[in-house]
Amino acid sequence: MDANSCIIRGGTVVCADRVLPGHDVVIVDGRIAAVEPTPADRDRDFGPQPDAVMGMLPVVDARGAYVAPGLVDIHSDYVENVASPRPSVVMDLATSLYKADRELVSHGVTTIYHSLSVYGAHIFDHKPIRDFGNVSALIERVAGMRATEERDHLIRHRLHMRVELDSVDLYDEVEGYLRSGKVDLVSFMDHTPGQGQYRDLLLFGDTLKGYRDVTDEEVRDIIRMQQESEKLTYAQITQLAAIARERGVSIASHDDDSEEKLAFMDGLEASISEFPITLDIARAARARGMHAVAGAPNVLLGRSHSGNLSAREAVAAGAVDVLCSDYYPAALLDAVFVLHRTCDIDLARAFSLVSVNPAKAAGIADEVGSIAVGKRADVLLVREIACERTGGQGAPRTMPAVTRAFVGGRSVFRSHYPDQPLGYGREAREERRGERPLAAQGVRR
């Protein structure tokens, strides 16, 4: 019996376009072999089951759980926090990736794109982890993890190279990495104050003061220096984009704030618009066929920390189709359920924002990102856990929690929460009111 074959039985399966209560997911040799209704005579049978190909398959009890695709996070700088827990400290980089591995899978992330930045000037703060020497070392280590990702690692590690336009002196190195095949996604960024994320110069000044002890006069000097700094030329950006296309690397723009910028990036065949500044620009990006990305922390906060686009509003309007963790991996799964409960977003659609859609944007949807026959079996069991007990008649607040995770059909993570007494969790509350749980009704919200 192979360790990457099993039957996940009796859960509510979240597919790319629908939710299927009471279904089994059959995994054979690391791939999804079938998604089918749980046979009535097997609803209570959770022993090994016969399979024509594999013999006896172990059965995983998924009753009461959502069976969802593993999350695909195409923009995360989380590994920087693991490798550099204090600004002046850099821990062992290889070990840090293993530590990130364990943390990310607990939040349901099964494919991560580590977003490592190539900067010219460090205007907010200087973290040694962002020195190009450390960035290069991380690139090499991420690239080395691929060959054994379903054997030696819990999740799939990929590289998102973020190229700041003032990194003129590092052009040759960036080009070399794009040609090497070690980059899986490239984005072009311009954080020059007065446009993009920092089009509001007062907001830029306040943000800068949050990082550094500077006067108003020093802020003005920094703004002037940044606005006058040398940037990559049109020809250089065009050349880097051409190399990316040749290598099959997805291209992203960043902080789009105008139709002109979208048109320029569209001309480079960019498929992703990260963090569009306004709802109109997000809609314009989608109209061009680009995937529009917002941060999952923005969903949880109900606003952008920079005062820009509200992710909740943009998702509800259909203007954003991808969420990323940005700096907070725990936000991805929570954002799915916030959108489902608070914004009345269909659960399948909410999950698609963090699974199949980012997989499409990164060009890997033929392998991962959804629960479908033939795909790699990156699968989560998600249960609703009481996170805040209240007195009286009120039911406690719940949160989604990953209790099992499979990557390539191999069980890589398991958590054990105490049994929840009757009345805890959304489904139990609805049953107590005499209603069938939404999942059991097949209702999509």
LOPA-905766 format. One record per atom (N, C-alpha, C): residue in one letter; y, z, x. Coordinates in steps of 0.001 Angstrom, whole numbers, padded with zeros to 6 digits, always signed. Layout:
% LOPA-905766
aYZX...
END
This chain:
% LOPA-905766
m-001201+000000+000850m+000000+000000+000000m+001243+000000+000880d+002142-000953+000649d+003345-001037+001469d+004364+000004+001031a+005148+000487+001994a+006165+001498+001699a+007363+000917+000982n+007444-000408+000885n+008596-001022+000217n+008202-001705-001086s+007173-001157-001746s+006743-001662-003048s+006570-000485-004005c+007036-000637-005244c+006898+000426-006236c+007316-000100-007603i+007133+000729-008619i+007653+000453-009953i+008643+001555-010295i+009860+001196-010606i+010866+002163-011070i+010822+002103-012592r+010324+003167-013211r+009898+003107-014606r+010813+003836-015576g+011118+003151-016701g+011685+003803-017876g+013163+004102-017824g+013899+003523-016883g+015333+003798-016793g+016174+002821-017596t+017456+003050-017582t+018420+002124-018176t+018912+001219-017056v+018430-000011-017034v+018675-000923-015922v+020007-001638-016124v+020857-001542-015116v+022176-002177-015166v+022089-003509-014417c+022062-004594-015176c+022057-005926-014585c+023493-006431-014463a+023664-007629-013924a+025006-008139-013674a+025786-008368-014962d+025089-008668-016059d+025793-009011-017292d+025325-008244-018507r+024441-007267-018327r+023945-006519-019474r+023310-005218-019008v+023112-004318-019987v+022431-003054-019730v+021140-003062-020541l+020014-002736-019877l+018695-002822-020503l+018054-001438-020561p+018151-000741-021696p+017511+000577-021811p+015991+000437-021795g+015316+001451-021270g+013871+001489-021311g+013193+000333-020619h+013588+000066-019389h+013016-001048-018632h+012438-000573-017299d+011510-001379-016788d+010938-001158-015462d+011495-002176-014476v+011666-001747-013238v+011979-002660-012144v+010788-002630-011194v+010143-003768-011040v+008962-003871-010185v+009391-004440-008831i+009075-003704-007779i+009449-004093-006415i+008181-004378-005612v+008119-005556-005039v+006975-005950-004220v+007488-006508-002898d+006994-005939-001805d+007384-006381-000463d+008898-006422-000272g+009587-005420-000816g+011019-005284-000574g+011917-006122-001464r+011321-006895-002361r+012120-007709-003279r+011791-007364-004726i+012720-007672-005604i+012511-007411-007024i+011603-008499-007581a+010448-008082-008076a+009455-009029-008592a+009559-009203-010099a+010057-008185-010804a+010166-008288-012267a+011107-007221-012788v+011766-007540-013894v+012528-006576-014680v+012036-006751-016105e+011345-005738-016633e+010654-005913-017902e+010671-004621-018705p+010536-004739-020042p+010503-003524-020862p+009360-002610-020450t+009608-001318-020500t+008555-000361-020205t+007493-000452-021290p+006245-000759-020936p+005190-000846-021959p+005055+000471-022710a+004892+000390-024033a+004825+001599-024856a+003696+002514-024426d+002566+001930-024009d+001430+002756-023626d+001575+003347-022232r+002655+002966-021520r+002858+003506-020186r+004105+004378-020094d+004731+004630-021234d+005975+005389-021228d+005787+006773-020611r+004572+007323-020753r+004326+008655-020206r+003408+008619-018982d+003081+007411-018537d+002155+007278-017410d+002935+007014-016133f+002984+008010-015264f+003764+007855-014040f+002895+007988-012792g+001597+007745-012965g+000714+007670-011809g+000746+006276-011222p+000044+006036-010115p-000008+004694-009529p-000484+003669-010545q+000112+002481-010516q-000208+001432-011470q-000781+000219-010744p-001760-000461-011359p-002340-001641-010714p-001378-002809-010701d-001427-003589-009635d-000626-004800-009515d-001510-005884-008921a-001409-007088-009464a-002308-008161-009049a-002150-008512-007580v-000948-008351-007048v-000682-008739-005670v-000895-007568-004717m-000341-006409-005074m-000291-005293-004134m-001395-004254-004340g-002178-004362-005409g-003141-003314-005695g-002477-002215-006497m-002482-000992-005980m-001903+000137-006712m-000481+000399-006232l+000468+000368-007170l+001872+000603-006835l+002281+002005-007261p+002990+002743-006413p+003530+004039-006833p+004591+003839-007904v+004716+004837-008772v+005665+004756-009880v+006727+005833-009720v+007981+005433-009868v+009122+006345-009795v+009644+006579-011206d+009750+007821-011598d+010212+008174-012942d+011733+008051-013005a+012211+007065-013783a+013658+006854-013909a+014162+007193-015305r+013341+007866-016112r+013794+008235-017456r+015052+009095-017375g+016031+008769-018199g+017286+009508-018201g+018261+009094-017127a+017897+008094-016319a+018769+007646-015224a+019196+006205-015442y+020337+005866-014895y+020732+004472-014765y+020068+003916-013512v+019474+002751-013629v+018905+002053-012475v+019885+000931-012146a+020627+001105-011077a+021773+000245-010782a+021606-000431-009422p+022315-001534-009222p+022264-002179-007898p+022975-001327-006851g+022496-001417-005608g+023195-000750-004515g+024611-001278-004399l+025534-000413-004012l+026953-000773-003961l+027261-001544-002677v+028110-002551-002813v+028537-003386-001683v+030022-003122-001451d+030343-002550-000312d+031722-002137-000002d+032264-003045+001096i+033182-003942+000740i+033635-004938+001713i+034887-004525+002478h+035404-003322+002220h+036577-002854+002975h+036510-001338+003068s+036105-000851+004234s+036003+000594+004436s+036318+000931+005886d+037279+001822+006085d+037553+002299+007448d+037005+003713+007641y+036021+004073+006803y+035458+005423+006849y+034888+005784+008213v+034279+004819+008892v+033649+005140+010178v+034679+005643+011189e+035936+005245+011033e+036970+005765+011926e+037091+007278+011796n+036981+007782+010548n+037091+009228+010339n+035889+009963+010913v+034716+009332+010863v+033515+009952+011414v+033593+009980+012944a+033996+008844+013513a+034061+008746+014976a+035249+009492+015559s+036286+009672+014753s+037492+010331+015242s+037938+011398+014243p+037228+012550+014198p+037555+013587+013220p+038925+014217+013441r+039436+014093+014660r+040819+014458+014945r+041463+013285+015671p+042760+013062+015464p+043400+011864+016023p+043189+011676+017516s+043087+012757+018255s+042992+012644+019712s+041556+012650+020225v+040573+012706+019299v+039173+012852+019689v+038387+011613+019271v+037549+011102+020186v+036616+010021+019852v+035218+010497+020201m+034371+010602+019179m+032996+011030+019386m+032141+009846+019838d+030883+010127+020151d+029971+009050+020539d+029868+008033+019403l+030123+006761+019699l+030236+005758+018650l+028895+005408+018016a+027851+005296+018817a+026538+004976+018256a+026074+006075+017307t+026256+007322+017714t+025888+008450+016851t+026724+008453+015583s+027998+008110+015711s+028893+008124+014554s+028432+007153+013473l+027912+006005+013884l+027423+005040+012904l+026203+005579+012155y+025354+006321+012839y+024220+006944+012159y+024698+008021+011192k+025709+008780+011576k+026259+009807+010684k+026867+009154+009439a+027588+008060+009644a+028177+007340+008510a+027084+006795+007605d+026004+006308+008205d+024842+005809+007488d+024389+006808+006424r+024229+008045+006824r+023712+009092+005929r+024711+009428+004830e+025970+009491+005174e+026986+009830+004183e+027155+008708+003161l+027202+007473+003628l+027452+006345+002740l+026331+006157+001727v+025087+006300+002150v+023990+006099+001205v+024007+007170+000116s+024477+008356+000431s+024547+009411-000590s+025539+009065-001690h+026478+008183-001395h+027443+007722-002404h+027019+006405-003042g+025845+005904-002691g+025327+004697-003315g+025651+003415-002588v+026315+003500-001443v+026655+002293-000687v+025418+001854+000092t+024943+000638-000187t+023781+000119+000539t+024152-001034+001464t+025332-001622+001285t+025861-002602+002242t+027315-002254+002519i+027624-002000+003778i+028978-001591+004157i+029585-002618+005100y+030829-002966+004863y+031608-003794+005786y+032617-002870+006456h+032307-002454+007690h+033226-001598+008424h+034477-002412+008749s+035610-001969+008235s+036859-002716+008438s+037582-002151+009653l+037425-002848+010767l+038002-002420+012043l+039230-003262+012345s+040311-002604+012725s+041613-003261+012833s+041957-003636+014265v+042519-004832+014397v+043055-005302+015677v+044575-005320+015535y+045234-004399+016218y+046680-004231+016096y+047400-004638+017379g+048670-004992+017208g+049572-005093+018336g+050206-003734+018552a+051169-003381+017696a+051852-002087+017777a+051238-001096+016797h+051198+000177+017194h+050744+001256+016314h+051996+002026+015891i+052499+001708+014717i+053809+002259+014351i+053708+003581+013602f+052605+003843+012921f+052512+005088+012162f+052001+006234+013033d+050864+006051+013619d+050365+007047+014553d+049446+006318+015527h+049174+006957+016623h+048301+006317+017593h+046969+007045+017629k+045956+006430+017038k+044609+006971+017076k+043827+006242+018168p+043294+006959+019121p+042508+006293+020166p+041349+005454+019616i+040822+005848+018443i+039722+005079+017866i+040149+003646+017557r+041463+003422+017418r+041957+002081+017128r+042373+001320+018378d+042204+001927+019544d+042384+001169+020783d+041365+000041+020801f+041757-001105+021322f+040880-002259+021229f+039560-002041+021967g+039566-001226+023004g+038322-000938+023698g+037307-000260+022792n+037769+000702+021994n+036871+001374+021047n+036483+000454+019901v+037434-000353+019428v+037123-001317+018370v+036041-002283+018847s+036179-002767+020074s+035186-003683+020637s+033813-003026+020730a+033805-001772+021159a+032527-001062+021276a+031860-000897+019917l+032654-000617+018891l+032100-000496+017543l+031575-001838+017044i+032314-002912+017325i+031858-004247+016924i+030483-004525+017510e+030315-004227+018787e+029040-004484+019446e+027921-003646+018830r+028204-002405+018514r+027178-001537+017955r+026813-001928+016528v+027799-002311+015737v+027506-002781+014370v+026637-004035+014427a+026993-004958+015311a+026215-006194+015447a+024773-005893+015845g+024577-004874+016672g+023241-004547+017136g+022369-003867+016108m+022949-003462+014986m+022189-002740+013967m+021466-003674+012997r+021793-004951+013005r+021279-005843+011968r+019783-006094+012067a+019288-006314+013278a+017897-006735+013446a+016908-005711+012910t+017298-004445+012898t+016370-003398+012458t+016903-002624+011256e+017710-003285+010409e+018410-002545+009359e+017484-001999+008277e+016346-002583+008033e+015420-002023+007045e+014331-001183+007706r+014516-000900+008994r+013541-000081+009708r+014184+001151+010320d+015277+000961+011051d+015883+002066+011799d+017139+002638+011143h+017613+001998+010084h+018863+002430+009458h+018680+002550+007959l+019504+003385+007338l+019372+003617+005906l+019983+002489+005089i+021075+001892+005587i+021784+000865+004820i+022065-000341+005708r+022701-001345+005138r+023047-002573+005860r+024487-002457+006378h+024660-002691+007668h+025976-002576+008296h+026496-003965+008660r+027731-004247+008249r+028385-005514+008542r+029795-005230+009069l+030445-006281+009567l+031759-006099+010187l+032842-006896+009476h+033906-006221+009124h+035114-006827+008574h+036216-006645+009618m+036585-007732+010286m+037652-007657+011293m+038996-007892+010623r+039872-006904+010740r+041210-006986+010164r+042184-007346+011293v+042804-008490+011174v+043666-009003+012242v+045124-008862+011825e+045825-007939+012470e+047267-007798+012222e+047980-008938+012935l+048991-009515+012272l+049636-010708+012816l+050425-010438+014098d+050650-009164+014432d+051365-008893+015686d+050401-008721+016870s+049109-008989+016661s+048132-008829+017754s+048077-010083+018617v+049253-010541+019027v+049378-011792+019780v+048612-011726+021096d+048695-010612+021786d+048063-010495+023100d+046538-010432+023026l+045983-010264+021823l+044536-010158+021660l+043939-011390+021000y+044717-012466+020941y+044242-013671+020257y+042922-014169+020838d+042810-014255+022128d+041596-014782+022755d+040381-013917+022412e+040568-012612+022398e+039461-011716+022073e+039024-011894+020611v+039995-012015+019711v+039666-012228+018296v+038901-013539+018120e+039397-014588+018758e+038717-015880+018671e+037293-015770+019212g+037124-015072+020313g+035795-014926+020897g+034830-014207+019971y+035303-013160+019305y+034429-012443+018383y+034075-013294+017163l+035028-014078+016673l+034708-014966+015549l+033647-015988+015946r+033733-016495+017146r+032751-017484+017609r+031385-016842+017895s+031365-015544+018153s+030133-014874+018584s+029137-014656+017453g+029584-014750+016211g+028705-014460+015088g+028611-012984+014762k+029430-012153+015393k+029376-010712+015158k+030332-010256+014061v+031130-011181+013530v+032081-010881+012464v+031561-011479+011166d+031577-010689+010101d+031067-011140+008804d+032176-011433+007796l+033349-010877+008022l+034497-011093+007142l+035743-010887+007992v+036743-011742+007816v+037991-011585+008564v+039157-011584+007586s+040103-010698+007811s+041317-010675+006980s+042545-010723+007873f+043583-011319+007349f+044860-011421+008062f+045870-010502+007391m+046463-009609+008176m+047364-008592+007651m+048749-008720+008278d+049737-008354+007497d+051100-008280+008030d+051778-007070+007401h+051852-005992+008159h+052467-004759+007662h+053926-004634+008084t+054568-005759+008393t+055998-005729+008725t+056781-005159+007552p+057600-004131+007764p+058385-003577+006659p+059361-004608+006086g+059526-004545+004776g+060405-005484+004086g+059640-006504+003272q+058300-006508+003366q+057465-007427+002582q+056083-006793+002434g+055234-007429+001644g+053880-006937+001474g+053842-005515+000953q+052953-004709+001506q+052795-003326+001056q+054086-002538+001203y+054881-002877+002234y+056098-002104+002518y+057356-002909+002242r+057331-003631+001129r+058539-004373+000748r+059683-003411+000419d+059359-002198-000034d+060349-001158-000295d+060584-000394+001009l+061731-000617+001641l+061995+000001+002933l+062123+001518+002843l+062591+002034+001704l+062672+003481+001541l+061270+004086+001526l+060350+003422+000827l+058966+003883+000804l+058356+003817+002206f+058668+002749+002928f+058178+002634+004303f+058676+003805+005147g+059960+004121+005026g+060523+005229+005794g+059864+006549+005446d+059647+006798+004153d+058990+008042+003746d+057561+008110+004281t+056861+006970+004240t+055491+006930+004757t+055476+007210+006254l+056403+006592+006985l+056485+006786+008427l+056759+008248+008768k+057635+008889+008005k+057965+010292+008262k+056777+011213+007975g+055851+010731+007118g+054640+011509+006867g+053706+011529+008063y+053847+010533+008934y+053010+010453+010128y+053714+010993+011373r+055032+010772+011445r+055757+011090+012676r+057056+011827+012360d+057474+012624+013292d+058741+013339+013152d+059851+012424+013665v+060442+011664+012759v+061463+010689+013137v+062697+010862+012259t+063842+010486+012809t+065092+010536+012067t+065302+009231+011316d+066290+009209+010436d+066610+007981+009709d+067005+006868+010668e+067739+007216+011725e+068148+006205+012701e+066932+005627+013421e+065974+006491+013757e+064758+006004+014412e+063937+005125+013485v+063924+005459+012189v+063237+004610+011215v+063868+003226+011198r+065186+003164+011209r+065870+001859+011198r+065542+001065+012467d+065449+001761+013600d+065101+001077+014848d+063680+000509+014783i+062764+001270+014214i+061372+000816+014092i+061289-000384+013157i+062035-000334+012056i+062047-001465+011128i+062554-002713+011832r+063655-002574+012570r+064217-003724+013276r+063238-004257+014327m+062620-003361+015073m+061658-003767+016088m+060482-004527+015459q+059980-004022+014343q+058845-004674+013682q+059239-006042+013120q+060409-006123+012543q+060841-007390+011956q+061116-008447+013020e+061433-008009+014231e+061730-008954+015309e+060535-009195+016234s+059420-008538+015983s+058275-008650+016890s+057616-010023+016773e+056966-010429+017856e+056272-011719+017882e+055019-011649+017012k+054731-012733+016302k+053561-012801+015430k+052696-014005+015816l+051431-013948+015383l+050564-015106+015550l+051204-016313+014875t+051095-017471+015488t+051713-018680+014938t+050854-019270+013831y+051453-020171+013087y+050724-020886+012035y+049504-021581+012638a+049693-022208+013791a+048587-022931+014435a+047468-021977+014832q+047810-020798+015321q+046791-019835+015732q+046009-019306+014524i+046733-018980+013445i+046056-018494+012235i+045141-019573+011674t+045645-020809+011664t+044851-021924+011162t+043585-022120+011994q+043712-021983+013306q+042555-022131+014189q+041523-021024+013950l+041974-019788+013827l+041050-018689+013572l+040332-018883+012239a+041075-019337+011220a+040459-019573+009907a+039421-020686+009989a+039724-021726+010762a+038764-022836+010914a+037475-022363+011569i+037598-021513+012586i+036410-020972+013252i+035601-020122+012269a+036311-019317+011476a+035625-018478+010482a+034837-019342+009499r+035456-020394+009020r+034760-021272+008065r+033519-021900+008705e+033664-022332+009942e+032520-022937+010650e+031363-021957+010786r+031686-020680+010950r+030657-019660+011129r+030174-019073+009808g+030716-019542+008686g+030330-018999+007386g+030886-017624+007117v+032020-017307+007757v+032658-016000+007605v+033701-016071+006488s+033602-015172+005514s+034584-015139+004435s+035950-014748+004977i+037005-015306+004363i+038386-015083+004799i+039141-014352+003688a+039931-013360+004080a+040714-012590+003115a+042169-012529+003541s+043038-012551+002550s+044444-012214+002785s+044636-010745+002448h+045816-010227+002691h+046027-008779+002576h+047442-008521+002072d+047536-007668+001051d+048851-007274+000507d+049665-008483+000061d+049055-009370-000688d+049773-010555-001164d+050892-010148-002110d+052068-010700-001861d+053235-010338-002674d+053999-011538-003199s+053479-012750-002997s+054197-013937-003470s+053231-015086-003680e+053647-016022-004534e+052872-017245-004759e+052790-018057-003470e+053849-018013-002670e+053870-018784-001423e+052787-018279-000465k+052638-016974-000358k+051614-016433+000522k+050220-016784+000014l+050029-016693-001298l+048745-017080-001874l+048432-018541-001584a+049441-019393-001729a+049235-020823-001472a+048852-021065-000014f+049491-020347+000891f+049170-020483+002319f+047730-020066+002584m+047325-018906+002045m+045971-018426+002273m+044940-019296+001559d+045298-019797+000402d+044411-020718-000305d+044180-021969+000533g+045224-022407+001234g+045098-023566+002111g+044157-023318+003280l+043995-022042+003653l+043047-021686+004705l+041640-021475+004148e+041494-021688+002843e+040229-021494+002123e+039824-020029+002084a+040830-019156+001996a+040544-017737+001794a+039932-017549+000418s+038902-016720+000347s+038238-016471-000931s+038578-015110-001512i+039346-014302-000769i+039608-012925-001168i+041087-012602-001015s+041658-011960-002025s+043010-011412-001952s+042895-009900-002041e+043105-009230-000898e+042995-007774-000862e+044317-007125-001261f+044233-006215-002192f+045359-005375-002593f+046610-006177-002960p+046507-007132-003882p+047725-007817-004346p+048721-006786-004864i+049987-007055-004616i+051016-006037-004849i+051334-005839-006331t+051287-006906-007113t+051650-006817-008532t+050561-007435-009392l+050630-007148-010682l+049668-007707-011630l+049777-009219-011689d+050993-009741-011659d+051173-011195-011702d+050536-011875-010492i+050667-011277-009313i+050077-011873-008113i+048553-011784-008168a+048027-010677-008682a+046575-010562-008837a+046062-011647-009777r+046776-011864-010867r+046370-012917-011807r+046461-014296-011150a+047481-014493-010357a+047640-015785-009688a+046507-016019-008687a+046085-014960-008005a+044963-015082-007071a+043689-015461-007806r+043445-014811-008936r+042249-015130-009718r+042319-016558-010246a+043531-016998-010624a+043687-018365-011132a+043354-019396-010057r+043530-019022-008798r+043191-019919-007685r+041709-019826-007312g+040960-019003-008024g+039541-018852-007714g+039251-017820-006656m+040250-017041-006258m+040054-015996-005252m+039584-014705-005927h+038797-013931-005217h+038444-012598-005677h+039618-011668-005366a+040043-010893-006351a+041139-009946-006158a+040562-008539-006011v+040951-007859-004929v+040372-006566-004564v+041400-005458-004738a+040961-004362-005330a+041777-003153-005403a+040955-001987-004871g+041626-000885-004602g+040946+000283-004063g+040387+001173-005160a+039149+001627-004992a+038573+002561-005952a+039338+003888-006011p+039907+004389-004886p+040728+005593-005004p+041908+005398-005958n+042448+004192-006005n+043530+003858-006932n+043070+004088-008370v+041819+003727-008681v+041276+003957-010026v+041237+005443-010334l+040749+006236-009390l+040621+007674-009634l+041980+008341-009791l+042943+007930-008944l+044280+008521-009007l+045073+008040-010205g+044690+006870-010713g+045440+006265-011817g+046670+005525-011357r+046798+005350-010053r+047977+004676-009500r+047714+004326-008044s+048572+003474-007483s+048534+003174-006059s+049303+004243-005290h+048742+004690-004164h+049469+005688-003363h+050726+005091-002751s+050822+003736-002736s+052011+003076-002194s+052985+002641-003282g+052674+002998-004527g+053557+002631-005622g+053417+001195-006078n+052296+000546-005718n+052103-000856-006089n+051191-000973-007312l+050329-001967-007336l+049528-002295-008507l+048600-001150-008929s+048526-000886-010236s+047568+000063-010793s+046227-000643-010950a+045190-000124-010291a+043871-000760-010362a+043302-000698-011773r+043519+000407-012479r+043007+000505-013852r+043613-000596-014724e+044912-000753-014627e+045590-001774-015425e+045085-003162-015050a+044918-003404-013764a+044505-004726-013294a+043076-005060-013717v+042166-004084-013648v+040787-004321-014083v+040751-004587-015578a+041469-003766-016346a+041501-003956-017800a+042035-005329-018176a+042964-005843-017362a+043560-007153-017636a+042720-008302-017099g+041640-007987-016401g+040800-009027-015816g+041411-009655-014574a+042408-008994-013985a+043103-009541-012823a+042496-009070-011502v+041682-008042-011528v+040961-007558-010351v+039479-007572-010668d+038675-008160-009780d+037232-008241-010036d+036392-007574-008955v+037042-006934-007959v+036321-006241-006885v+037033-004930-006585l+036251-003874-006409l+036775-002614-005911l+036147-002318-004551c+036932-001723-003669c+036422-001276-002371c+036755+000201-002209s+036090+000852-001264s+036340+002280-001078s+037606+002535-000279d+038017+001556+000547d+039190+001676+001407d+039001+002838+002384y+039392+004037+002005y+039312+005187+002907y+038456+006322+002345y+037860+006138+001125y+037180+007238+000449y+035907+006728-000224p+034763+006728+000477p+033532+006142-000063p+033073+006733-001386a+033323+008021-001604a+032877+008663-002840a+033538+008071-004078a+034638+007345-003887a+035391+006834-005031a+034686+005696-005762l+033810+004961-005076l+033232+003759-005685l+032464+004067-006958l+031470+004930-006880l+030651+005230-008046l+031459+005951-009114d+032310+006883-008702d+033152+007584-009672d+034052+006613-010425a+034586+005613-009718a+035478+004646-010353a+034764+003865-011449v+033486+003557-011226v+032704+002843-012245v+032717+003620-013556f+032460+004916-013478f+032349+005711-014700f+033711+006067-015282v+034737+006179-014452v+036087+006362-014983v+036499+005130-015793l+036248+003951-015260l+036593+002727-015980l+035784+002597-017266h+034517+002984-017211h+033655+002887-018389h+034095+003845-019478r+034383+005092-019102r+034690+006114-020111r+036153+006110-020540t+037032+005995-019546t+038462+006146-019816t+039107+004846-020262c+038672+003738-019680c+039296+002445-019968c+038430+001558-020853d+037283+002100-021323d+036401+001373-022241d+035918+000055-021653i+035640+000061-020359i+035102-001123-019683i+033581-001113-019816d+033026-002239-020228d+031581-002398-020317d+030924-001909-019023l+029827-001137-019124l+029224-000539-017940l+028720-001591-016960a+028130-002666-017474a+027652-003726-016578a+028824-004336-015824r+029922-004568-016514r+031099-005133-015848r+031675-004150-014832a+031696-002863-015185a+032228-001859-014254a+031389-001817-012979f+030067-001868-013112f+029213-001881-011926f+029373-003174-011132s+029646-004288-011819s+029788-005556-011090s+030954-005529-010122l+031959-004686-010397l+033124-004580-009519l+032751-004053-008135v+031641-003322-008050v+031261-002695-006780v+029888-003174-006295s+029379-004235-006900s+028053-004718-006496s+028029-006237-006392v+027793-006920-007503v+027604-008375-007409v+028899-009106-007063n+030034-008649-007569n+031287-009360-007271n+031675-009278-005791p+031669-008075-005171p+031935-008068-003725p+030876-008828-002931a+029633-008837-003413a+028609-009623-002726a+028946-011110-002789k+029438-011563-003931k+029867-012960-004048k+031036-013241-003110a+031999-012321-003081a+033184-012519-002244a+032804-012638-000776a+031809-011875-000359a+031387-011881+001048a+030329-012935+001338g+029885-013652+000307g+028913-014718+000509g+027482-014259+000693i+027125-013083+000140i+025768-012561+000310i+025069-012314-001024a+025609-012860-002114a+025073-012570-003441a+023715-013188-003697d+023290-014129-002859d+021945-014677-003031d+020880-013699-002580e+021271-012652-001839e+020317-011680-001324e+020469-010294-001956v+021700-009839-002153v+021927-008471-002639v+023037-008480-003687g+023243-007317-004316g+024374-007162-005218g+024019-007059-006686s+022777-007378-007056s+022389-007279-008458s+020894-007053-008562i+020491-006524-009712i+019073-006329-009993i+018576-007588-010688a+017959-008466-009913a+017484-009749-010415a+016270-010161-009603v+015388-010868-010248v+014154-011287-009589v+014466-012116-008349g+013822-011772-007252g+013995-012478-005985g+014957-011823-005031k+015842-010938-005525k+016823-010288-004652k+016161-009189-003823r+016793-008853-002689r+016373-007682-001937r+016529-006464-002842a+015562-005575-002783a+015538-004440-003708a+016400-003302-003191d+017715-003473-003280d+018678-002409-003000d+019035-001794-004346v+018474-000650-004661v+018491-000097-006014v+018830+001388-005969l+019634+001824-006942l+020018+003229-007068l+019499+003815-008367l+019169+005090-008352l+019006+005872-009570l+020211+006794-009663v+020945+006660-010756v+022182+007421-010938v+022030+008292-012186r+022271+009557-012033r+022210+010495-013157r+023555+011187-013325e+023817+011607-014557e+025057+012331-014838e+024796+013824-014702i+025559+014441-013817i+025355+015838-013448i+026542+016672-013918a+026270+017860-014445a+027354+018768-014831a+028049+019270-013579c+029330+018976-013457c+030063+019403-012264c+031047+020533-012557e+031216+020849-013832e+032152+021934-014177e+031715+022531-015506r+031152+023714-015453r+030666+024361-016668r+031830+025079-017359t+031855+024971-018657t+032927+025599-019426t+032327+026579-020411g+033114+027559-020808g+032634+028531-021783g+032796+028022-023207g+032298+028782-024161g+032451+028416-025566g+031611+027208-025946q+032111+026440-026911q+031386+025303-027460q+031563+024027-026646g+032559+023983-025817g+032842+022755-025089g+031768+022419-024073a+031371+021152-024039a+030398+020697-023056a+031085+020548-021704p+030352+020710-020615p+030975+020629-019292p+031301+019195-018906r+032200+019074-017962r+032524+017768-017400r+031376+017321-016504t+031075+016034-016547t+029974+015513-015740t+030485+014520-014709m+029635+014262-013730m+029943+013253-012727m+028665+012464-012445p+028807+011204-012038p+027618+010443-011655p+027159+010846-010262a+025864+010932-010077a+025316+011292-008769a+024116+010411-008466v+024035+009952-007231v+022888+009174-006778v+021749+010153-006475t+020621+009996-007189t+019480+010868-006939t+018367+010163-006167r+018341+008849-006185r+017424+008070-005346r+018143+006808-004903a+017819+006334-003715a+018341+005055-003240a+017225+004331-002502f+017107+003047-002791f+016134+002184-002139f+016884+001033-001474v+016539+000722-000252v+017106-000439+000443v+015940-001298+000921g+015924-002545+000465g+014789-003395+000757g+013501-002809+000215g+013601-002100-000909g+012445-001491-001541g+011979-000204-000911r+012580+000177+000186r+012167+001394+000897r+013021+002565+000437s+012386+003670+000084s+013124+004859-000332s+013841+005453+000865v+015184+005459+000823v+015967+005920+001967v+016774+007181+001682f+016834+007587+000399f+017646+008760+000078f+017123+009370-001213r+017121+010710-001228r+016742+011429-002438r+017486+012751-002479s+018045+013085-003632s+018728+014374-003794s+018115+015095-004990h+018146+016401-004949h+017537+017214-005999h+018601+018145-006577y+019002+017891-007808y+019905+018794-008505y+019084+019696-009429p+019536+020928-009649p+018813+021797-010583p+018725+021144-011952d+017626+021445-012674d+017477+020894-014017d+018671+021295-014867q+019186+020349-015652q+020327+020605-016514q+019827+021104-017867p+020320+022236-018370p+019886+022699-019684p+020339+021752-020781l+019667+021808-021933l+020009+020942-023054l+021483+021088-023391g+022137+019978-023601g+023549+020013-023958g+024445+019582-022831y+023863+019358-021631y+024678+018910-020515y+024458+017427-020294g+025529+016736-020007g+025441+015292-019786g+025792+014536-021046r+026283+013324-020896r+026774+012534-022019r+025685+012247-023035e+024483+011841-022564e+023423+011487-023493e+022980+012710-024291a+022871+013849-023628a+022449+015060-024329a+023483+015470-025369r+024773+015329-025044r+025811+015684-026003r+025721+014817-027248e+025462+013496-027045e+025383+012595-028196e+024156+012895-029039e+023025+013251-028383e+021831+013593-029134e+022047+014864-029950r+022802+015825-029385r+023073+017065-030083r+023907+016817-031332r+024746+015769-031298r+025553+015435-032467r+024774+014569-033457g+023497+014313-033162g+022699+013518-034080g+022838+012033-033864e+023402+011611-032721e+023559+010196-032420e+022552+009794-031367r+022145+008536-031396r+021336+008022-030298r+022264+007763-029119p+021837+008071-027901p+022663+007784-026731p+023061+006313-026685l+024248+006043-026185l+024722+004665-026103l+023744+003797-025332a+023215+004322-024235a+022299+003523-023441a+021065+003139-024257a+020569+004095-025096a+019388+003823-025893a+019659+002784-026975q+020927+002707-027417q+021291+001727-028421q+021519+000341-027819g+021591+000286-026504g+021900-001003-025874g+023351-001365-025995v+024197-000373-026300v+025620-000642-026460v+026271-000793-025101r+027109-001793-024955r+027846-001994-023706r+029303-001695-023960r+029850-000763-023167r+031243-000369-023392r+032142-000929-022306
END
